[in-house]
Amino acid sequence: MRLTEFAYKRARDLEEAFTLYGHFEEKAFFLAGGTDLVPRLKLRMQKPTALIDLKGVKELQGIKREEGFVRIGSLVKLYDLKRTQDIRASFPALWLALEVTSCETLQMRGTLGGNLLQETRCLFYNQSRFWRNAADDCLKMGGDKCNAIGGQACFSNYCSDMAPALLSLEGQVSLVGPQGERQIPLHELYTGNGERPFRILPGEIMTEIIIPDQRTRGAYEKLSLRRSIDYPLLGVAFSAVGKTGRLSVGAVGPRPFFYAVDRSSEEAIEQTAEHASEHSTPVTNTVLPPLYRKRMVKVIAMRLMRKVLQGE
Ligand SMILES: Cc1cc2nc3c(=O)[nH]c(=O)nc-3n(C[C@H](O)[C@H](O)[C@H](O)COP(=O)(O)OP(=O)(O)OC[C@H]3O[C@@H](n4cnc5c(N)ncnc54)[C@H](O)[C@@H]3O)c2cc1C
C-alpha cells in the first residue's frame, strides 16, 4: 500500500527537532525506526503533513551508567540493547522481553522509545480504511461508539513487550519539549484511555529510559498466537531484588500496570496474581477470548513469581 504525501525532515539535534515541529504546527510526527508508525500511515490511520526523523539526533543515542542508574537513549535499537553487556545478567526480565519482541530484523530497526510509544491496537481499528468503512467510525477514529464492545470507552490494546519489563524494573522516562524537561515514572506515561493512551505533550520527545542500576532476578513471558513476529496478547514481567519485587502486566488493556510484592510465600504469590487478573481489562478486540487472557494473567503471574522468588 502506498503512503500519502508528507514532508520528510531529518533533525540533527533536539533544538532542530523542536523548530521543525513548530514549523508544521503540530501536524508533524516524530519518526524513530518507523516500524509502528509507517504501517499506521499506510492504513491511513493518521495523515501527518511531515515526519521529523530523529535518527540523526545524537542526544537520543547510547547507554550510560551514571549515579546508580542505567540511562538508555530512546533511539537505542532493541537489538543493540539486547546485545549490550550485562543486560541479560542484571535485568533478565528485560532481556527475555527483548528476545521475544517481534523478530531480530524488526529489533534491528525498532527503538526502545518507539516501542514504549507504539499506538494501542484493536482488531476493528488496525485495518485498511476500506475495511474500516464497513462500520461507523469508532472512538479512536473520532466516532462516538466503540466498534468492539459498543460502549463509550476505548479498550484498544497496548502491546509493548518492553513496558511490563521496564515497569517491573521501576523504569522512568525523560521527556523534553518546547516547555522544558521532565522525568516521570513510566506508569505515569499512560492515561488508561485507548483513544489517547499517552500523557505526552504536543512536541515532546522521549529522550531517555532510566532504570536503577542493580542486579535483579527476573522473568518475562508473553502470550501470542505465533512464537515470533507477533504482538503480545498478554505480557507478564517479574523482577526481584532479595525477597521483594514487582509484577507487571501488559497487553490486556490500554495501559500496563504493576504490583509491588514484598513476601515470597505461596499465599502472597497467589493473592498478587489474583489481583492482577482481576485488574486486567481484556475485551473482544483481539484473536483470543478475553476470559482466557484474563485467566492466563493469573497462571503466568504465579509461574513467574514462583520461579523467581522460590526458585522453582
Ligand atoms: C510485524 C510487527 C510485529 C511487531 N511485534 C511486536 C512485538 O512482538 N512486541 C512489541 O512490543 N512490539 C512489536 N511491534 C511494534 C514495533 O515494531 C516495535 O514496538 C518497535 O520497537 C517500535 O519502535 P520504532 O522505533 O519503529 O517506532 P516508530 O514507529 O518510529 O514510532 C512509534 C511511535 O512513537 C513515536 N516516537 C518514536 N520515538 C519517539 C521519541 N523518542 N519521542 C517521541 N515520540 C516518539 C512516533 O511518532 C510513533 O507515533 C511489531 C511491529 C510489527 C510491524
The ligand as a Gaussian input file, in Angstrom:
#p B3LYP/6-31G(d) Opt

LIG

0 1
 C        5.110000      -7.226000      12.227000
 C        5.320000      -6.468000      13.521000
 C        5.450000      -7.175000      14.704000
 C        5.654000      -6.494000      15.906000
 N        5.778000      -7.225000      17.037000
 C        5.953000      -6.592000      18.214000
 C        6.116000      -7.349000      19.414000
 O        6.121000      -8.577000      19.417000
 N        6.265000      -6.667000      20.570000
 C        6.290000      -5.302000      20.622000
 O        6.450000      -4.752000      21.710000
 N        6.149000      -4.567000      19.501000
 C        6.004000      -5.166000      18.294000
 N        5.902000      -4.430000      17.151000
 C        5.779000      -2.956000      17.233000
 C        7.030000      -2.110000      16.858000
 O        7.693000      -2.580000      15.767000
 C        8.036000      -2.067000      17.961000
 O        7.374000      -1.771000      19.134000
 C        9.159000      -1.041000      17.731000
 O       10.039000      -1.088000      18.832000
 C        8.662000       0.389000      17.551000
 O        9.789000       1.239000      17.506000
 P       10.088000       2.225000      16.295000
 O       11.381000       2.878000      16.599000
 O        9.993000       1.508000      14.985000
 O        8.867000       3.224000      16.463000
 P        8.237000       4.260000      15.411000
 O        7.310000       3.530000      14.515000
 O        9.269000       5.091000      14.765000
 O        7.426000       5.183000      16.431000
 C        6.318000       4.720000      17.179000
 C        5.566000       5.924000      17.755000
 O        6.355000       6.592000      18.724000
 C        6.633000       7.941000      18.355000
 N        8.036000       8.134000      18.745000
 C        9.071000       7.288000      18.484000
 N       10.171000       7.689000      19.128000
 C        9.846000       8.818000      19.804000
 C       10.564000       9.685000      20.701000
 N       11.842000       9.474000      21.009000
 N        9.905000      10.732000      21.244000
 C        8.596000      10.978000      20.942000
 N        7.868000      10.191000      20.110000
 C        8.483000       9.109000      19.558000
 C        6.365000       8.044000      16.867000
 O        5.924000       9.331000      16.490000
 C        5.261000       6.990000      16.701000
 O        3.998000       7.564000      16.992000
 C        5.720000      -5.076000      15.918000
 C        5.612000      -4.377000      14.710000
 C        5.410000      -5.051000      13.525000
 C        5.301000      -4.266000      12.247000

